Amino acid sequence: MGRATDDIEDLLRRHAPQVLGALVRRYGHFDPAEDSVQEALIAAAEQWPGDGIPDNPRGWLIRVASRRLTDRLRSDEARRRREETAAALTPADAFVAPPPGEGPAGTGPSGLGRAPSEDDTLTLLFLCCHPALSPAAQIALTLRAVGGLTTAEIARAHLVPEATMAQRISRAKRAVRGTQFRQPDAQDRDQRLAAVLQVLYLIFNEGYTATAGPDLHRTDLAREAIRLTRAVRRLLPHEGRVTGLLALMVLTEARTPARTGPDGELIPLDEQDRALWDRTAIAEGIALAEEALAQGPAGDYQLQAAIAALHDEAGRAEDTDWPQILALYDLLVRCSPDPAAALGRAVAVAMVHGPRAGLTEVDALAKASGASGQQNHRLDAVRGHLLERAGEHDDARTAYRAAADATLSEPEARYLRRRAGRLDRPSG
């Protein structure tokens, strides 16, 4: 029974954004739609363990949520008239989700030429990145509605208090209230797509290395980010940014089997058993990275994918082409203000020119950014690694312990304390 309940919970989590996307696309009322979806999920969690999972679970959820939402809208006279008019023009089976591989031909209501098998999560993605929202609100709303992250997780990712993030999400919902989804015009398409890709990137990062909690890797989020990025690429197959982001995700996720030990402990890249890497995924990722670079000017996702490809191509850590990686990082930091890119470049400098050169870069980053919180933890972790390589074990131990105290990820904290503890032991 426990396993069946877990399967149902996984299924509901996977379908929730699709169902919400269907309702928001149809009705354009974000908050009532979200409440109605939650009620449908609760009803499913109560009924399915006893009655069994329906043949078409997504269709079941959409029908139930749609009824709940219709009841809500009809409580207001104006909304009731608008809803009845729309209902009269809508086929009776409009909210019955088609079986896998089937669906209405042609362009769907989103105006994006949705393929028959496409789901409404994409509709929700583009709606959450509406131009009326600030970039910060777009990211927060999408992570909440599509990624399924809690408000606390989103707040940690953005280094702001949870109450601040809750207010940001609430304001974003109010801003898109009543909005009907339409295809972005040429003027705001690039801006909307950039926001969507940034959100998918953040969802993947939260899944690949969870910012908090007992697990290093949240497989559900990482796989959902890859699934959504594949879906966006089906719509925009010649967009280099999309292809590059998918390549980066696939190449990074390919290393997952080697990232943790038997007890869930973190294993850094240079110590991983590369025989455990997913070679099929690596081959796909390398092909995608090459395609992305050929699709236009190299942007941040294409460059990050190229760096990931060089790491994955190396049969041993000592075979890594660090000079080429450093050259790519030099390009990346010119086009991306991301502190993680600058920190990655500092590591590459250390691998090419020695640990003390890398330490100079890390110290400059810390001084320039006034980093705190999670970014400070990353700087201290890299500083500890480079100090250890330079033979300054006392300072390395201090940096490792500072990083361990700052991170909210339990596996990372254990790893950093283990590195510090290893330096406590006398050598020889």
N, C-alpha and C positions, 0 to 999 in steps of 0.2 A: 504494500500500500504506500509506503514511504517513497519508493522509487517512482510509482505512478504519479504521486503528488508532485514530485520534483519535475517529472516530464511535463506535467500540465503547467506548472509555473514557468518552465522554460518556454513552452509554446505560447503562453499568454504574453510573456515579456517580448517575444519575437514579433507577435502580431499587434501589440498595442500601438506602436507608431503608425502602422499601416491603417488600422481602424480609425485612429484619430485623423490621419491625413484624408481618408475618405469623407469623414463627416465635415471637416473644416473646408475641404474643397467644395462640398455640396452646399453647406449652410453658411459658412463664413462667420461663425460665432465660436471663438476659440475657447473661452472659459466654459460655457455651457457644454460644448462638445467634449472637452477634457473631463468634466464631471460625469457626463453620460458614458464615456468610455470606461471610466473607473467603475461605474455601477455595473456595466456589462462584464467587466473582468471579475468583479466580486461574484456576480451571478454564475459565471462560468466556473470559478473556483469552488463554489458550493454545489453545483449540479453535476459537473463532468466526472468527478470521482465516483459517483454512484451510477450515473446514467451512461457513462462512456463519452469519449471525445467524439463530437460530430464528424461526419465525413468531410465537411467543409467548415473547419473551425473559424476561419476568417469571416466567411459569410455569416455564420451564426452570430459572431460578435458584432458585425456591422448592423445586422438586423435589430439585435437587441438594443445596441447603443442608439441606433437611429430612432427607435420607438421612444426611448427615454428622452432623447433630445427633442423630438416632436412634441412630447407632452410638456416639456419645459417652455418651448417657444409658444405653444398655444395658450399658455397662461396669460399672455399679454395679447390684447385684442388686435393691435396693429401687426404684431408678429404672426398671430394666428391667421389673419387674412393673407399675409405674404406667403406663409407656409402652405396654405391650402391652394393658392394660385400655382405655386411651384409644384406642389404634389400632383395637381391636375395635369400638368404638362410632362410629368415624369412617368415612364413605364413602371408597372407594378413591381417588376423584378430589378429595378435600378440598383438596389442595394444588396442584391444577391451576388456575392463575389463569384466569378467564373472559376471552374476547376483549373488546376495548373495547366498552363500551355494554351488555354482558351481565353477568349474575351472579345469585346467588340472590335471590329476592324476599323482601321483609319485612325484619325486623330481624336484623342480623348478630350474631355472637358478642360484639361489643363492647357491645351493648345500646343503641347510640346511633341505631338506625334507619338504618343506613348505606344510602345509595343504591346501586343496582346497580353504578354505575361508580366508587364510592368505593374508594380504595386503603388499604392498611394503614399508611401513614405517619401518619394521624391517630391510629390506635391507639397507635403509638409515641410520638406527641406527648403524649397524655394520660397514658400510663404514665410517661414521663420526668418528668412534673409530679406524681407521686404525693405525697400529703400527708405521707408518712413522710419526705420529703426536705426539706431547708431550701431556701428560694428560691434561694440561690446554687448549690446542688447541682442543683436542677431545671434552671436555666439552662445550667449547664456540661454536664450530661448530654445535654440536648436539642441543644445546639449541636454536640456531638460525634457523637451517634447519628443525628440527623435532618438537621442542617445540614451535616455533613461537614467542619466546621472541624477543623484540627489542634489538639492541646493547646496548642501555642505561640501560635496565633492567639487562642484563647479566653483564655489567660493575659494576653496583651497587652490584650485588650478589657476585662479586669477589673483591670489594673494589679497583677498578682501574679506571683511567680516561676513559671516553667513547672513546676517540681517540685511546688510547692504545688497547682497546678491538676490535675496528674496524680493526686495523692493524693485530691483532692476528687472527681474523676470515678470513681476506683476505689472509693471509699467509697459513692458513689451507686449504682454497679452492684451492690455487695454488698447494699445496703439494699433493692433491688427484686428481688433474686434469689428466684425461686420465686413471684413475685406474678402472679396471673391478673388480666387487665384486666377491670374492671367499670365500668359507668356511674357517674360521681361522683354522690353523693346531693346533695340540696338544700343540705345544710349546708356541704359543701366545694366545691360547684360553682363559686361565684364566685371563691374563692381559686385553684382549679385553672385556671380560665379566665384569670385575671389573669396567672398564671405563664406559661401558653401564649402569650398575646399579647405579653408582655414578651420572651419568647424569639424569637418571630417578628420582633418589632421589631429586636432585636439582630442577627439573621441578615440582615435587610434592610440595616441600617446597615453591617454588615461588607461586604456586597456592593456597596452604592452608593458607599461611600468606604472602600476597603480600608485597614486600619490599618497595613499594612506591605507591602513588596514593590514591584515595578516598575510595577504597574498601578493606576490610580486606581479602576477599576470592575471588580468581579468579577460579570459578568453572570449566571453560573450561580447564585450565592447570592441575588442580588436577585430573579431570576425565580422561584427555588424558594420564597422567602419569600412572594412574591405568590401563587403557586400554592397554597401551604398555607393562606394566609389566605382565599383564595377558598373552599377546601374547608371551612374552619371556618365561614365565613359560610353555606354551603349547609346546614350543620347548625343554625346559630343565626341565621336571617335577620333576626330582630327585635332583636338585641342591638346596641345603639348602639356599644359599644366595638369590636366586631368590624368593623362597617361603617365606623367612623371610622378604624381602623387600615388597612383596605383602601384607603380613600380617600386617606389620607396616602401610602401606598406608590405608588399609581397616579399621583397628582399629582407626586410627587417623581421617579419613574422617567421620566415624560413629558419631563423636561428633559435626559435622558441624551445625546441626539444632539448637544447644544450644549455639553456640559461639558468637552470636550477638543478641542484643536486637531489639525492634521495629524500632529504628532509626539508625540501623547499628552499634551501639556501641559495643565495645568488652566486652565480659563477660569471666572472667578467669575461669580456670578449676574448682577450688574449689567452685565457685558460680553458676555453670551451673545447669539448671533444667535437671537432668539426665533422666527424663521421656521422654524428647525429643530426646534422643540418639537413633540411629538406631540399635535396638536389633538384627535384622536379620544380619546386617553387622558385629556386634560385635561377634555373634556366628560363622560366617564364619571366621573372623579374628583370633579368639581364636583357632579354629581348624587348621588354617594355621600355626599359631605360634607354636603349639604343633608339627605339622608335620615337620616344619623347624628345630626344635631342635633335632628331631629324624633322620634328614637326614645327620648329620655329625657334626664336631666340631662347637661350637657356635661362630659365628663371629659377627660383629657389627650389621648387620641387624637383625639377629635372637635375639640378646640380646635386641635391641631397641623394637622389636615386643613383647618380653616377658614383658618388662616394660609397654608398652601400654596396653597389655592385663590385667595386674594387675590394672591399672587405670580404665579400662572399666568394669571390673568385680565388682568394688566397687559400691554398691547401693547408698552410701552417701560418701561425701568427707572424713568424719571422719572414714569411714570403710576401707580406703586405706591401704594396707599392705606396709607401708613405710620401715620397716626393710628389707623386701624382695627386694623392689625396690632399696634400697641402696646397697644391696649385688650384685644385677645385675649391677648397675652402677660401682661398684668397678671392676667387670670383664670387663665392657665396656671400661673404661678409660685405661685399660691395653692393649687393642687391637686396640683402635682407637685414633688418635691424634686430633679428632674433638673437637674444643673448646666448642661447644654446649653440648657435652657429659660431659665435665668437669663441666660446669655450671649447668647442670641437676643434677650431683652428689652433688654439693654444696647445692642445694635446698633439696635434699634427706637427706643430713647431718643435715640441719636445722630442718627438720621434725622429725628426730629421736633423735637428741641430743640438739636441741634448736637453736633459731635464732642466738645467738652469735657464736656458733660453725660454723654455715653456713656463717656468715659474715667473719670469719677468712679464710674460704675457698675462698670466693669471692675476698677478698683483696689479697690473694696469687696468684690467677689467674690473677688479674689486674697487679700485679707487674711482674709476669713471662712473660706475653704476651706483655706488653706495649700496650694494646688494644686501638684501636681508631675507630672512625666511627660507623658502625653498631654494631660491637662487644662491643664497649664501651657503646652503648645504652642498650644492653642486660644486661651487667654487672650492670649498674646503675639502671635499672628497678628491677633486683633481689635484689640489695642492698637496694633500697627503700622499697621493700616489707619486707625484713628481719629487717630493722631498725624500720619499723612501728610495726612489731610484738614484737620487743624488747622494745617498748615504747619510742624510741628516735624520736619523731615526727618532730622536727626541721630538723634534718639530713635526715630523710626520705623524707620530703618535698623537700629538696634541690636535693636529688638523683632522685626523680620522675621528677622534672622539667628539670634536666640535660638530663635524658633519653628522655623526650618529645621533647626537642630541637634537639636531635641528630637523632631521627628516621625520615624516609621519609614517613612512613605510617601514613596517616591522622587519621584513627580509633585508632591506637595505641597511637598517640600523644594526642588525646582527652581523651582517657582512663587514661593515665598517669597524665595529667593535672587535671582531675577530682579527682584522688587519692590524688594529692597534695592539691587541693582545699579543700577536705574533712578534711585535717589535719589543715587547717586554722581556722576552726570553733572551738570555745571553747567547751570543753567536759562538760557533766553534764547537 
